[in-house]
Structures are given as C-alpha cells and as structure tokens.
C-alpha cells in the first residue's frame, strides 16, 4: 500500500484511494489505511462505515473487504473515478467518425462518453436505453438519438426487457459501447441479468464492440458473464490490468488502450 505521508486529502479522494486499494488486495486493515492516508483511526472508521452503507465495500472487524457481485447505485458510482472516466471517454471519442451508428449501454462511464460525444462529434446516430445518455446527446442537434422501448428500471434510469432487446435486434451498428460491473479472465460481467442481456444484444448487433471500464472493475466477477473477451474488439481503461487479465485480453485479440498515467 502506498503511504501518502502528511498529504491532506479530501474525503472523496481518500475514499477513492480506499476503493482503489481494495482492487489490489481483497482485504485491508483499518490501521494500515490510517497510516497510509495520514489520518486518524476514527476518520478511517467513518470512511469505512460510509462506504459500507453505500455498498462500495464490505466492512469487517478491523478493516474492509472487497465485495463480490455488487453494483452500487449509479448516483453513487458517478462520484468516483471521475478524472479516469473522463480520460477514457476522450480516448473512445477519438475512434468515432461522422455518419457512424452507435449502440450505447447504460453506466457511469458510458455517460461520460455520451457527454464527450455531445461536445465534440457531429452527424452520428446513437441508439441507447439510458435516459441520462439520451439527455446528454440531445444538447447536440447534429446527433440523432434513438431511444429503445422497454421496462423502466426504478433506480438506474434505463429500460430493459424483451422489448428493449427486440428493439436492438432491429438495428445494425458500427460500434457497441458498453460498461461492466466487473471483469475477469473469462469476460465481462454485470450484477443484473436483465441489464447483461441488453449489453449482450448490443455487442452482437455491432460490427465492433468497445468495453469502457476503470481499474476498479479488474478481476471482479459478478452475477452474469454477458460477453467473452473474444467477442470484444477494444478495451479502454485507466490502468494496466493485472497480468492474468492482460494475458486473457491479449490472447482474445482485444486491443487494450490504457488512458491513465503509466509511471
């Protein structure tokens, strides 16, 4: 664990570091976190209680553990890894050309991609099931946005179900841009089987498929594996994945694009 010495961190940055550390180690001790982050044990205790209440970690006796098969609500996910997601979005948008058709899945990172597309791209068509993505794209009148039918998810702000999948199957796209609850050597996972079915349909109906997922998603399996690596073409992320995951991605022929600092 990296020690930050006397550097004073905001609560948001401190909690991001805790989540990041749990990607490298499945369990952490509160005493080690306090030392590494240069804060008191009471501050760390409050951080762990808050992160646990949000579903972002599992609080344990004396520390924290990495949860399995979870997805915090999108309103919580959107607060973390903002700079990393912005860099991922910028890199993805460089690949998109005029007159191309995109299928875009719901998620915190894909929302960053949508906002970036709205700011810099013209004359593209985007098909989505996510209300926030559609709303972001509507700020650019040159982007044609098609919204899929389906059943509304009560907290995530997207539609899903057989009508959504039937709608996707009526289109052909140049790109599918999807996120994931987690990844491992076998492929891409989602914590919701209905959402996973939507993302799988998008990957199937596109000529090329992009995964956008930050480093907190490395080696975190979840409920349903909705796509294997060989079904993907590009993986945009902020850090180099662990060796086992990098090997699986490269064996599958997926282009790995790392957008963050690699020092």
Secondary structure, DSSP 4 states (H G I P E B T S, - for coil): ----TT----HHHHHHHHHHHHHH-SEEEHHHHHHHHT--HHHHHHHHHHHHHTTSSEEETTEEE--SS----HHHHTTSSHHHHHHHHHHHHTT--TT-EEEE--SHHHHHHHHHHHHH--S-EEEESBHHHHHHHTT-TTSEEEE---EEPTTTSBEESHHHHHHHTT--EEEEEE--SEEETTEEEES-HHHHHHHHHHHHHEEEEEEE--GGGTT---SEEEEEGGG-SEEEESSPPPHHHHHHHHHTTPEEEE-S---
